[in-house]
Amino acid sequence: MVNFRKYISGITVLATGFIFAQSTVSTVLYSQAYDNQKSSLNLPSPITLAVEKAILSPKELVDINVNTMMADPVLKNATWGFVVYDPKTKKVISSYNENTPLVPASTTKLLTTETAMNLLGENYRWMTQLEYSGSVDENGVLNGNLYVIGSGDPSLGTNKAGAWSYRDIVSDFIGGLSREGIKKVNGDIIIQTALFKGNISRLPENVVWLENNNYYLPVGTTREINPANEKLIVKKGNTFSAEKKYFYVSPYNSQMVYAEKYEGDGILTTKIPDAPAFLANTLRATMVKSGLAVTGKVTPKMTDNALESRKLVSSYKSPTLGDIIFYTNQHSDNSLAEALLKTVGFQKLGDQTSESGRAVVTSHLKDEGFDMIGLNYMDGSGLSRNNNVTPISQAKFLTSLMDEKYYKTYLNSLPVGGQSGTLKRMFVGTGNGQVFAKTGTLNKVKTLAGYLKTNSGKTLVFSLMVNNYAGSVDMVKKRMEKILEPALDL
């Protein structure tokens, strides 16, 4: 933290001319008018910007901005922390409350996506295959079963990150059946994947929050309902007020849907999205509609005690993990982040649950030297308010990634200030193209963590997390920009 007394004599001399030239030095008072303020940001400052830059170093300007924010009406009663870290010297350049555990919101995805990339590799792809058993007679009748073999593709049918739609995959599968001369299926369509067991698992703790008199709930889907058009599935008890509307985030798109009330036993649960089942049902419906009859039904088969000999009809490859992580971080996609969490759990522990995923991520972080003090990793996306992490641990974690072979892919997945993703509307002026960071937003939580490319060409690492602020989120974003802008001159 900067010592103002050290600079007071020099500042006084140069500031004199500015004081005569200006009638007043603005002081920000928090009032209703301040809440509705539409003009440019007017933050308290000990001297004018010109005098600051003439006298103080960039580091000192960062420190002064941090000191100023302590009295700022938006942040003075907030809990917040900040650090700028030099990855070469491994030293803190400037900081405030850097060891305080804070709610990180979607910057949690930094940990989830890096773990997936580290364990699976950036070129990893999921396969979804169509196979058949039995034989095809001279009339094109398959006396056997079709098999949809899933592997847990988190992007299946979503159109995200270049993934195919269900329609495109089904069209390709039917084309494969045609090439095999199959005109009728005298058997079932069997879904075979151990990854999607339809098991019920509780949502991460404290993931449900009240905002603007509405309850926001992330939930799952069922196998017969297109995830793009899903309706309310989970049930909730009578603990909430009857007049409220209950909103939830679809695990397959970013749209909000709602219900007027919940009924049930009072336990909020979510199913693992059963994308292969929907694909199989869509395949059967499309086959029948196009005149390719199926006598049997769609049925899951998790184990195969008497393995049938099967032939491959068609195989669909997902986008690369690098592409999926790019989409996840650019769009802050909660459903993909949670799917990646379950995927790493399955890859390491053979159990695709959030609990296994959390165990794998925390174990990986510990092995990589992550500062575990203050860490509470509750979900893959950052929706839970029980997530906690310190700014310094985020900064050191991001520093450690700079030596990884996949660092370039990981860095490119982050939104760029003024240019892409969730940072497109921040750093539009100063810092445009120089801030590469993951954003995080919950009600009264705003966070930002990533890398800075300074004007001198250096790369610095930073973390800035604000909890329980006053005013609007736009006010907080302006103050974040104000704190970080001088760091670009370091």
C-alpha positions in Angstrom: 0.0 0.0 0.0 1.4 3.4 -1.0 2.5 6.0 1.7 1.0 9.3 0.6 3.3 11.3 2.9 6.3 10.1 0.9 5.1 12.0 -2.1 3.3 15.0 -0.6 6.1 17.6 -1.0 6.6 17.0 -4.7 2.9 16.7 -5.4 2.2 20.0 -3.6 4.5 22.0 -5.9 3.1 20.6 -9.1 -0.4 20.5 -7.9 -0.5 24.3 -7.1 -1.0 25.3 -10.8 -3.8 22.7 -11.2 -5.6 23.9 -8.1 -5.7 27.5 -9.5 -6.9 26.2 -12.8 -9.7 24.2 -11.5 -12.6 25.5 -9.4 -13.3 22.4 -7.4 -12.0 18.9 -6.8 -14.9 16.5 -7.1 -16.0 14.5 -4.1 -18.3 11.6 -4.6 -21.1 11.3 -2.1 -23.3 8.3 -2.2 -26.9 9.3 -2.7 -30.0 8.5 -4.9 -28.6 10.8 -7.5 -25.4 8.9 -7.5 -27.3 5.6 -8.1 -28.9 7.1 -11.2 -25.7 8.7 -12.4 -25.3 8.3 -16.2 -22.2 10.4 -16.8 -18.6 9.1 -16.8 -17.1 7.7 -13.7 -16.1 10.4 -11.1 -14.0 8.7 -8.5 -12.3 10.5 -5.6 -8.7 11.3 -6.3 -6.0 13.0 -4.2 -4.8 15.0 -7.2 -5.7 15.3 -10.9 -4.7 12.6 -13.3 -2.1 14.7 -15.0 -0.2 15.3 -11.7 -0.5 11.7 -10.8 1.2 10.5 -14.0 3.9 13.2 -13.7 4.9 12.3 -10.2 4.0 8.7 -9.5 5.1 5.4 -10.9 2.5 2.9 -12.4 2.8 0.8 -9.3 2.2 3.8 -7.0 -0.8 4.7 -9.1 -2.2 1.2 -8.7 -1.7 1.4 -5.0 -3.4 4.9 -4.8 -6.4 3.6 -6.8 -6.7 0.7 -4.4 -6.5 3.1 -1.4 -9.1 5.4 -3.0 -11.5 2.5 -3.4 -11.5 1.8 0.3 -13.6 5.0 0.7 -15.6 4.6 -2.4 -19.3 4.4 -1.7 -19.7 1.3 -3.9 -16.9 -0.7 -2.3 -16.3 0.7 1.2 -18.7 -1.8 2.8 -17.9 -4.6 0.4 -15.5 -7.5 1.1 -13.0 -7.5 -1.7 -9.5 -8.6 -2.6 -7.0 -7.8 -5.3 -3.5 -8.8 -6.4 -1.2 -8.1 -9.4 1.5 -10.7 -9.6 4.8 -10.9 -11.6 5.1 -14.4 -13.0 8.9 -13.9 -13.7 10.0 -12.7 -10.3 7.2 -14.6 -8.5 6.5 -11.5 -6.4 3.4 -9.5 -5.6 3.4 -6.1 -7.3 0.3 -4.7 -5.6 -2.3 -6.2 -3.4 -5.2 -5.7 -1.0 -6.8 -8.6 1.0 -5.1 -11.0 -1.3 -5.3 -13.8 1.4 -9.0 -13.4 2.0 -11.3 -16.2 0.9 -14.0 -14.8 -1.4 -16.8 -16.1 -3.6 -15.3 -16.4 -7.0 -18.5 -16.9 -9.1 -17.6 -18.1 -12.6 -13.8 -17.6 -12.2 -14.3 -21.1 -10.7 -14.3 -22.3 -14.3 -10.6 -21.5 -14.5 -10.0 -24.5 -12.2 -12.5 -26.8 -13.8 -11.4 -26.2 -17.4 -7.7 -26.4 -16.6 -8.1 -29.7 -14.8 -10.0 -31.2 -17.8 -7.3 -29.9 -20.2 -4.5 -31.3 -18.0 -6.0 -34.7 -17.5 -7.5 -35.3 -21.0 -5.4 -33.2 -23.3 -6.6 -30.3 -25.5 -7.1 -32.6 -28.5 -9.4 -35.1 -26.7 -12.7 -35.9 -28.5 -15.8 -37.9 -27.4 -17.2 -40.5 -29.7 -20.9 -41.4 -30.3 -21.3 -44.4 -32.4 -24.2 -46.3 -34.1 -23.7 -50.1 -34.4 -25.9 -53.1 -35.1 -26.1 -56.7 -34.1 -27.6 -59.6 -36.0 -27.8 -59.9 -39.8 -29.4 -58.1 -42.8 -31.5 -60.4 -45.1 -32.0 -60.0 -48.8 -35.0 -57.7 -48.3 -32.9 -55.2 -46.2 -34.5 -56.4 -42.9 -32.1 -56.2 -39.9 -32.9 -59.1 -37.6 -31.0 -57.6 -34.7 -30.6 -54.5 -32.6 -29.3 -51.0 -33.2 -26.9 -49.7 -30.6 -26.3 -46.0 -29.8 -22.9 -46.0 -27.9 -22.3 -42.9 -26.0 -19.1 -41.7 -24.2 -20.3 -38.7 -22.2 -19.9 -36.0 -24.9 -20.9 -32.8 -23.0 -21.6 -31.0 -26.3 -23.7 -33.6 -27.9 -26.5 -32.1 -30.0 -26.0 -28.6 -28.6 -24.5 -26.8 -31.6 -21.9 -25.4 -29.1 -18.2 -25.1 -30.0 -19.0 -26.5 -33.5 -20.9 -29.5 -32.2 -23.5 -31.0 -34.6 -27.2 -30.7 -33.9 -29.2 -33.9 -33.1 -30.8 -33.5 -36.6 -27.3 -33.6 -38.2 -26.2 -36.6 -36.2 -29.4 -38.5 -36.9 -29.2 -37.7 -40.6 -25.6 -39.1 -40.7 -26.7 -42.2 -38.8 -29.6 -42.9 -41.2 -27.2 -42.4 -44.1 -25.0 -45.1 -42.6 -28.0 -47.4 -42.3 -28.8 -46.8 -46.0 -25.2 -47.6 -47.0 -25.6 -50.9 -45.1 -28.8 -51.7 -47.1 -30.9 -51.6 -44.0 -34.6 -50.8 -44.7 -36.3 -52.1 -41.6 -35.1 -53.0 -38.1 -36.7 -56.0 -36.5 -35.4 -55.3 -33.0 -34.7 -52.5 -30.4 -32.6 -49.4 -30.4 -30.4 -49.9 -27.4 -28.6 -47.1 -25.6 -25.3 -48.3 -24.2 -23.3 -46.0 -22.0 -22.3 -46.3 -18.4 -21.8 -42.6 -18.2 -25.4 -41.6 -18.2 -27.2 -43.7 -15.6 -30.0 -41.2 -15.0 -29.0 -41.2 -11.3 -30.3 -38.4 -9.0 -27.7 -36.2 -7.3 -28.2 -33.2 -5.1 -27.3 -29.8 -6.5 -24.2 -28.2 -5.0 -24.8 -26.6 -1.7 -26.2 -23.1 -1.6 -26.7 -22.9 -5.3 -30.2 -21.6 -5.0 -30.5 -17.9 -4.4 -33.2 -15.2 -4.1 -32.9 -12.3 -6.5 -35.6 -9.7 -7.4 -38.2 -11.8 -5.6 -37.5 -14.8 -7.9 -35.8 -18.1 -7.1 -33.2 -19.2 -9.6 -32.6 -23.0 -9.9 -30.4 -24.9 -12.3 -31.9 -28.3 -13.0 -31.8 -31.3 -15.4 -33.8 -32.9 -18.0 -35.4 -36.3 -19.0 -34.7 -38.6 -21.9 -37.8 -37.9 -23.9 -37.6 -34.1 -23.8 -35.4 -32.2 -26.2 -33.0 -30.3 -24.0 -33.5 -27.2 -26.2 -37.2 -27.2 -25.3 -37.3 -28.6 -21.8 -39.8 -27.6 -19.2 -39.7 -27.8 -15.5 -38.9 -31.3 -14.3 -37.6 -31.2 -10.7 -40.0 -30.9 -7.7 -39.7 -28.7 -4.7 -41.5 -28.5 -1.4 -43.7 -25.8 0.0 -41.0 -23.9 1.7 -41.1 -21.0 -0.9 -43.9 -18.4 -1.1 -46.7 -19.5 -3.4 -46.8 -16.1 -5.2 -43.2 -16.3 -6.4 -42.2 -17.5 -9.9 -39.4 -20.1 -10.0 -36.8 -19.7 -12.7 -34.1 -22.2 -13.7 -31.3 -22.3 -16.1 -31.5 -24.9 -18.8 -28.4 -27.2 -18.8 -28.4 -27.0 -22.6 -28.9 -23.3 -23.3 -28.6 -20.0 -21.6 -32.3 -19.2 -21.6 -34.3 -18.9 -18.4 -37.6 -20.7 -18.1 -40.0 -20.7 -15.1 -42.9 -22.3 -13.3 -45.6 -20.8 -11.1 -45.1 -23.3 -8.3 -43.4 -26.5 -7.2 -44.9 -29.7 -5.8 -43.2 -32.6 -4.2 -41.3 -33.8 -1.2 -39.2 -30.7 -0.6 -35.9 -32.2 -1.8 -34.4 -30.3 -4.8 -32.5 -32.7 -7.1 -31.2 -32.7 -10.7 -30.8 -35.6 -13.1 -27.7 -36.0 -15.2 -28.7 -34.8 -18.7 -29.4 -37.9 -20.7 -28.4 -36.7 -24.2 -27.7 -40.2 -25.7 -31.3 -41.2 -24.8 -32.8 -38.2 -26.5 -30.6 -38.9 -29.6 -31.8 -42.5 -29.7 -35.5 -41.4 -29.4 -35.0 -38.8 -32.1 -33.3 -41.5 -34.3 -36.2 -43.9 -33.9 -38.8 -41.2 -34.6 -37.0 -39.9 -37.7 -36.5 -43.5 -39.0 -40.2 -44.3 -38.7 -41.2 -41.0 -40.3 -38.9 -41.6 -43.3 -40.3 -45.1 -43.8 -37.6 -47.1 -42.1 -39.6 -49.2 -39.7 -38.4 -50.1 -36.2 -40.4 -52.9 -34.5 -38.9 -52.5 -31.1 -38.5 -49.7 -28.6 -35.7 -47.5 -27.3 -34.2 -49.0 -24.2 -31.1 -48.5 -22.0 -28.6 -51.3 -21.4 -25.9 -50.5 -19.0 -24.2 -53.9 -18.9 -23.8 -56.6 -21.5 -23.5 -60.0 -19.9 -23.9 -61.8 -23.2 -22.0 -59.5 -25.6 -23.4 -59.5 -29.1 -21.2 -59.3 -32.1 -21.7 -55.8 -33.6 -20.8 -53.9 -36.7 -20.0 -50.1 -36.8 -22.5 -48.1 -38.9 -21.4 -44.5 -38.2 -19.3 -42.6 -35.8 -19.7 -39.0 -34.6 -16.7 -37.2 -33.1 -17.2 -34.2 -30.8 -15.3 -31.0 -31.2 -11.9 -31.1 -29.4 -11.7 -30.5 -25.7 -9.8 -27.3 -26.6 -12.7 -26.0 -28.6 -15.2 -26.9 -25.9 -13.1 -25.2 -23.2 -12.9 -22.1 -25.5 -16.7 -22.0 -25.8 -17.1 -22.6 -22.0 -14.8 -19.8 -21.0 -15.8 -17.3 -23.6 -19.6 -17.7 -22.9 -19.2 -18.7 -19.2 -21.3 -21.8 -20.1 -22.5 -23.4 -16.8 -23.8 -26.6 -18.3 -20.5 -27.4 -20.1 -18.5 -26.6 -17.0 -20.6 -29.0 -14.9 -20.4 -31.7 -17.7 -16.6 -31.3 -17.7 -16.5 -31.7 -13.9 -18.4 -35.0 -14.2 -16.2 -36.1 -17.1 -12.9 -35.8 -15.1 -14.6 -37.6 -12.3 -15.4 -40.5 -14.6 -12.0 -40.5 -16.2 -10.2 -40.8 -12.9 -12.6 -42.5 -10.6 -15.1 -44.3 -13.0 -18.1 -42.5 -11.5 -19.7 -39.6 -13.3 -21.0 -37.5 -10.4 -20.3 -34.0 -9.1 -18.9 -35.5 -5.9 -16.3 -37.5 -7.9 -15.5 -34.5 -10.1 -14.9 -32.3 -7.1 -12.6 -34.9 -5.6 -10.6 -35.2 -8.8 -10.3 -31.4 -9.3 -9.2 -30.7 -5.7 -6.7 -33.6 -5.8 -5.3 -32.3 -9.1 -4.9 -28.8 -7.7 -3.1 -30.1 -4.6 -0.7 -32.1 -6.8 0.0 -29.0 -8.9 0.9 -27.0 -5.8 -2.2 -24.9 -5.6 -2.5 -22.9 -2.3 -5.4 -24.9 -0.7 -5.8 -22.5 2.2 -9.1 -20.8 1.8 -10.2 -23.0 -1.1 -13.7 -24.4 -1.1 -14.5 -26.0 -4.5 -18.2 -26.9 -4.5 -19.1 -27.0 -8.3 -17.6 -26.8 -11.7 -19.4 -23.6 -12.8 -19.2 -21.2 -9.9 -23.0 -21.1 -9.3 -22.6 -22.1 -5.7 -22.1 -19.3 -3.2 -20.2 -21.7 -1.0 -17.3 -21.7 -3.4 -14.3 -19.8 -1.9 -10.8 -19.0 -3.1 -8.2 -16.3 -2.3 -7.0 -13.8 -4.9 -3.3 -14.8 -4.4 -4.1 -18.5 -4.9 -5.8 -17.7 -8.2 -2.9 -15.5 -9.3 -0.2 -18.2 -8.5 -2.4 -20.9 -10.1 -2.6 -18.9 -13.4 1.2 -18.2 -13.1 1.9 -22.0 -12.9 0.0 -22.6 -16.1 2.4 -20.5 -18.2 4.8 -23.4 -18.2 2.3 -25.9 -19.4 2.3 -27.1 -23.0 -1.3 -26.2 -23.4 -0.9 -22.7 -22.0 -1.5 -21.0 -25.4 -4.7 -22.9 -25.9 -5.8 -22.1 -22.4 -4.9 -18.4 -22.7 -6.8 -18.2 -26.0 -9.9 -19.6 -24.4 -10.2 -16.5 -22.1 -12.3 -13.5 -23.1 -10.3 -10.5 -24.3 -11.0 -7.0 -23.0 -13.0 -4.9 -25.5 -13.0 -7.7 -28.1 -14.6 -11.0 -27.2 -16.8 -13.1 -24.9 -17.9 -11.8 -21.5 -15.2 -9.0 -21.6 -16.4 -7.5 -24.9 -18.0 -4.5 -23.1 -15.2 -4.0 -20.6 -11.9 -2.3 -21.3 -13.3 -0.9 -24.6 -10.8 2.1 -24.4 -7.8 1.6 -22.2 -6.8 -2.0 -22.0 -8.5 -3.0 -25.2 -6.9 -6.3 -26.4 -4.6 -6.3 -23.3 -6.7 -8.1 -20.7 -7.3 -11.8 -21.0 -9.5 -12.9 -18.2 -12.4 -15.0 -16.9 -15.3 -13.0 -15.5 -17.7 -14.0 -12.8 -21.1 -12.6 -11.8 -23.7 -13.5 -9.2 -26.0 -11.2 -7.3 -23.7 -8.7 -5.5 -20.6 -10.7 -6.6 -18.3 -9.5 -9.4 -15.0 -11.1 -10.2 -12.2 -11.0 -12.7 -9.0 -13.1 -13.0 -6.5 -13.6 -15.7 -3.5 -12.1 -17.5 -2.5 -8.5 -18.4 -0.3 -7.7 -21.4 1.4 -4.4 -20.4 2.4 -1.6 -22.7 6.0 -2.6 -22.2 5.3 -6.1 -23.4 5.3 -7.9 -20.1 2.7 -10.5 -19.0 1.3 -10.0 -15.5 -1.2 -12.1 -13.6 -4.1 -10.6 -11.6 -7.2 -11.5 -9.6 -9.9 -9.0 -8.5 -12.9 -10.2 -6.5 -15.7 -8.1 -5.1 -18.4 -9.5 -2.8 -21.4 -7.6 -1.3 -20.9 -4.3 -3.1 -23.4 -1.4 -3.1 -24.9 0.1 -6.3 -25.1 -1.7 -9.7 -22.8 -4.2 -11.3 -21.9 -1.6 -14.0 -20.5 0.6 -11.2 -18.3 -2.2 -9.9 -17.1 -2.9 -13.5 -16.0 0.7 -13.9 -14.1 0.5 -10.6 -12.4 -2.7 -11.7 -11.3 -1.0 -14.8 -10.0 2.0 -12.8 -8.0 -0.2 -10.5 -6.4 -2.2 -13.4 -5.7 0.6 -15.9 -2.4 1.8 -14.3 -1.1 -1.7 -14.2 -1.0 -1.7 -18.0 2.0 0.7 -17.6 4.0 -1.5 -15.3 
